[in-house]
Amino acid sequence: QVQLVESGGGSVQAGAPLRLSCSASGRTLSSYDVGWFRQAPGKEREFVAGISWTGGHTYYADSVKGRFTISRDNAKNTVSLQIDSLKPEDTAVYHCALRQGSIVTAAALYDYWGQGTQVTVSS
């Protein structure tokens, strides 16, 4: 079993950056593709970014391209999500999730989830 813990969230002003981290215990992240999702109140969980197990492939939702950057450090067993120029519409709980096979956008196809970290952006 693998446990995921997200960190780095907070309350910020629009335009500020944040760096979210996803740390794993119980199993190494290196054999998993990792996705970041977010869920705002009353909305469906939304895929925002994904990275392959090697780190060689990344994928972003159109709504975040150019502002979000996903990266991983398999030696440290962590995956990061750099968010630049935050907007109020980025307000949500951000979750990381793991699967094997390929990066996909469907939340139901991920096997392991963290509890999430809250990001709140004020205008």
C-alpha positions in Angstrom: 0.0 0.0 0.0 1.2 3.5 -0.7 0.3 6.6 1.2 0.3 10.0 -0.5 0.5 13.4 1.3 0.1 16.7 -0.5 1.5 19.9 0.9 2.2 23.5 0.0 -1.4 24.9 -0.3 -2.5 28.1 1.2 -4.4 31.4 0.9 -2.8 33.8 -1.6 -3.6 36.8 -3.6 -4.2 36.6 -7.4 -1.0 36.6 -9.3 1.1 34.9 -6.6 2.8 31.5 -7.2 2.6 28.4 -5.1 4.5 25.1 -5.2 2.6 22.0 -4.3 4.3 18.8 -3.3 3.1 15.2 -3.3 5.2 12.8 -1.1 4.8 9.1 -1.0 5.5 6.5 1.7 5.1 2.7 1.7 6.2 2.4 -1.9 8.4 4.1 -4.3 6.8 6.6 -6.8 9.2 5.8 -9.5 7.1 3.1 -11.1 3.9 5.2 -11.3 2.5 7.8 -13.5 1.3 10.7 -11.4 -1.6 13.0 -11.9 -2.6 16.2 -10.2 -6.3 16.9 -9.9 -8.4 19.7 -8.3 -11.9 19.9 -7.0 -13.7 23.1 -6.3 -16.9 23.2 -4.1 -19.8 21.8 -6.0 -17.7 20.8 -9.0 -16.4 17.5 -10.4 -12.8 16.5 -9.8 -10.7 17.9 -12.7 -7.4 16.7 -14.1 -4.9 19.5 -14.3 -1.5 17.9 -15.0 0.2 14.5 -15.3 3.8 13.2 -15.5 5.0 9.8 -16.7 7.0 7.5 -14.4 10.2 8.5 -16.1 9.4 12.2 -16.0 9.9 12.2 -19.8 6.3 13.0 -20.7 4.0 15.6 -19.2 0.4 16.6 -20.0 -1.6 19.6 -19.0 -5.2 20.6 -19.1 -5.8 23.4 -21.6 -7.1 25.6 -18.7 -3.7 25.6 -17.0 -1.1 25.4 -19.8 1.6 27.9 -19.4 1.0 28.5 -15.7 1.3 25.0 -14.2 4.5 22.9 -14.3 4.7 19.4 -13.1 8.0 17.7 -12.2 9.2 14.8 -10.2 12.2 13.7 -8.2 12.2 9.9 -8.0 15.2 10.0 -5.7 13.2 12.0 -3.2 10.0 10.1 -3.9 8.1 13.4 -4.6 6.2 15.1 -7.4 5.7 18.8 -7.5 3.3 21.2 -9.1 4.5 24.7 -9.6 1.6 27.1 -10.1 2.3 30.6 -11.4 0.0 33.6 -11.7 -2.7 32.1 -9.6 -6.3 33.1 -10.4 -9.4 33.0 -8.2 -10.7 30.2 -10.4 -7.8 28.1 -9.3 -9.3 27.9 -5.9 -9.8 24.2 -5.1 -8.5 21.2 -3.1 -5.6 19.8 -5.1 -4.9 16.1 -5.0 -2.2 13.9 -6.4 -2.9 10.4 -7.6 -1.0 7.4 -9.0 -1.6 4.8 -11.7 0.4 2.6 -13.9 0.2 2.4 -17.7 -0.1 5.9 -19.0 -1.2 9.4 -18.1 -4.9 9.7 -18.4 -7.3 12.4 -17.4 -10.1 10.2 -15.9 -9.9 10.3 -12.1 -11.6 6.9 -11.9 -8.6 5.3 -13.5 -6.2 6.3 -10.7 -5.5 3.8 -8.0 -4.1 5.8 -5.1 -5.1 9.3 -3.8 -3.9 11.7 -1.3 -6.2 13.7 1.0 -5.5 16.9 -0.8 -4.2 20.4 0.0 -6.4 23.5 -0.1 -5.5 26.4 -2.4 -7.5 29.6 -2.0 -6.9 32.6 -4.3 -8.4 36.0 -3.5 -8.8 38.7 -6.1 
